[in-house]
Amino acid sequence: MLRDPGKNKPMRRSRFAEKTDTSPAPENSKASGAGSDAAAGGNSQTDAKLSDERSGTEPGLTSANVEGMFRDSSDIVIRKLNINGRKDLPVTMVFVDGVVDTKSVDDYIMKPLIQESSLGECGSTSEIIDRIAHGVIYHASMEVRRTFSECVHDIVDGSVALIFDDDKTAVTFDIKGFPERSITEPTGENVIKGAKDSFVENLRTNTASVRMKMKNPRLVIEEIKTGKQTATKIAIVYIRGLTNMRIVDELKRRLDNLETDSVLSTGIIEEAVIDHKMSPFPQVITTERPDKFCSTIVEGRVGIIIDGIPVSIVVPGTFEAFLQAPEDYSQSFIVNSIIRSLRYVLMFVTLFLPGFYISVSSFHIEMIPTDLALAITASKEGVPFLTFIEVLFMLLAFEVLVEAGLRLPKTIGQAVSVVGAVVVGQAAVDARLVSPAVVVIIAITAISSFTMPNQDFSNALRLWRFIFAIFSSIIGLYGLSIGAIILLHHLSSMEVFGVPYLSPFVGGDGKNMQDAVFRFPFSSQKKRPMSLRTTNKKRRG
Amino acid sequence: MRYAKMFLLLCVAILGAAVMTGCNIAFFDATQINDVEFIRAVGIDKAPEGKIRFTIATQRIVTGGERGGPEQKLSEIMYSEGRTGFEAARNFWAYSEKRPFFGHLEYILIGEEAAKDGILKYLDFFTRDPEDRLNLNVFVVKGTDAGEMVRQGNTRDKFVFDRLEGIKEHYWGLSMINRVDLMEIMYILDTEYLSLYIPCVKLTEKTENSDGHNEGMDIALEGFAIFEGDRLAGYLEREMARGLSFLRNMAKSGVLNVRARNGSMVALELISSNRKMKPELMDGELRVAIEIDLKCNIAEIQSSEGVFDHESLRYLEEQSNQLIMDEVMKVIEFAREKRLDCFAAGDAVMHKYPCKWEDYLEKNWRDIFSEIDFEVTVRTNVSRTYDIKQPIGAKDIK
């Protein structure tokens, strides 16, 4: 059973959890699988239990079995207690040290167990369980577990379990106390005018952030678990009565079909849910900003929040979404339209400029204005390499610099960038390895690529830039045109969750151009994107 | 399957590109930009033994090297001969350090002898060669060889193409010529009833250096060269050239020197002009009314007497009308005499009477043209007088 510790009430039961409840065989469910697999590597007793599980029979819920499961784990705390000092009322308390809040354990669980006189009056442990269930131990998030797997899972999930061997029953209290990172400013999607919060590693904090921004009772946050070894919680967020349920169902189906050991990065989920795995272009929107996440949900998309990852995923991701920045909606629509259209121009610049330069300087020299041609010629004086080699060399050098900048610590990274860009660049020009014109071309290309709001999209453009450069080096502008046609064919043939990737530019969806290349005033954006086929189509009116 | 299709599409595209372009320049065979010699101007002359001589002026920029010295512009003159233009062009390859590249050729100078010989055979190469631009400017060199102009016009500091660039950019200030590019020449030579006109330039000495010596020769505007077919038929110089610009509706600016009522010179600056050509066919007689409307301002008054009263301005306008009328009529007489429709009267007739044009006018156009009664009307409007109304030293300054 999944709980919401923030609100201390049981959350919606996931489809996955439902399966667990209805099926006695734990191997049919990933959650119990995770719990049981976590025990792998234990002693022979545990192995025997695992074989029991595989054969369909679960070990009994006793402290000995639980102890056997966690026998080799040093962070598991197992305490044998006598309720109210009565030796005939034993209980075993089990929790994972560091994951639970020990002060709460002391105050709200141990103290009543030892001191509460009403518990001492009980004649049997079953009576105690009944009293605890009715609030003698006052903690809102409490579950009575009667199966071994449920109990073990609760323990690894951060609960404190009180195991009553006589009744083969455990009472678990969700008292997570894991220290978590506080909500900070987004690192990659900063805005001047706009919210300053970002997602953190804790799923519940993230869902709370979303709830705080969308106080809509129709907002649904479904949870499932996936990852055999990690049993990672994944929240699916959408608005009932607005979102196209086909997208929601399809997303759930794809996540259910995901067979993976762990979900420790967004890539695993992303790869599982996208349609075109061979495409370098992103098909999901990733964001660390709750406001952007919410705006996409309101638009009719479906969000995914993964426990332990401070980045959310939104499906379906379409081309135009990757050219929209969070700041777009904080600025005047006139200013923003200019900036956004500039972004589109720069996308073409970063994509085509190296190839175009190779084409015109190697195949179509007559196209260049004479004075510029003479200047380029002068700049290439003494450079022994072909333009194509120069451009590829510089493109690769740029990639190396970017990679080096990313891997190194921040302070050194900046120094390396400066050294790389200025010193090495100048040295390369002085040494006649590359011409200044090529340096300028690559610099423009690189700066243009940095204006792309989405890093995954920018990476895809980087890849295609190389392809265009190679095509151009073979047959000039003709090659560049062929490359452009292939890219266009690739993009226009893509669909993500049944939504054309290039919408609203293709698919007869030209009506929703109010928020594409230009951003029209909000008053004119009356409908949600038609391509998403939302149940509620109107944004206003 | 989809990727297989993509791969197939890619293969077909690359293969198609390699096979169908007909170019053998691909990948490592491509001519790099620093491997070509930029030809900026070419002089075309008639050489002995029926050959064609090309004199080219190339341009190159040399940087100051690693020390970062100032960049230097260099130009070289090279000659080549051949029985055809293509051969002459290719013969440069025999001794040029880099491949001569005509893609940045901007000026073609045709020597007088070559122009008399017929320019078609000299220009065909430039219209056919895929490297060349069709909007390059063509000039006829009056009185000398084109090669001589390229040589004399190219000095250490000033290059022939820079001088021609100046003419191209500033011709409108005198309205003596207008730009004629290769494309227009091709069109006119293809249109039998029209007569080709090409701006002409000549060598002259006008500029002195700071040390008092002339270095090289200047290239000056001279007017238009008029062709019969593709052969030079004569020149229209200075005022007559401006008359042709008025007739072709190409006059943009210029100086109109007229006399005021007191006999002093007044310079009018032409601001704009508009020509309308209205053909009329009556009883088999073709009449063409030409109306020219000018707007001028007063640029200079060589007198202390004011000219800003109504009568004086009217007088200036009449003087201007007469001046332009004379220039235009001289051109019309020249054209009628030579039976050369150099100001495209035929186009106006064709547009008004397309059926009759097709029936008989086009076939006999040269004869008909020489008989046309041209009725010219010039209307000048001195519209701008600026703030300084009174001449310097005027007695009745208000």
Interface residues (C-beta under 8 A of the other chain):
Chain A: M278 S361 S362 F363 I365 E366 I368 T370 A373 L374 A375 I376 T377 A378 S379 K380 E381 V383 L386 T387 F388 D430 S473 I474 I475 G476 Y478 G479 I482 I485 I486 H489 H490 S493
Chain B: R2 Y3 M6 L9 L10 A13 I14 A17 A18 T21 I25 A26 F27 F28 A30 T31 Q32 I33 N34 V36 F38 R40 Q59 R60 I61 V62 T63 E66 E71 F101 G103 H104 E106 E131 R133
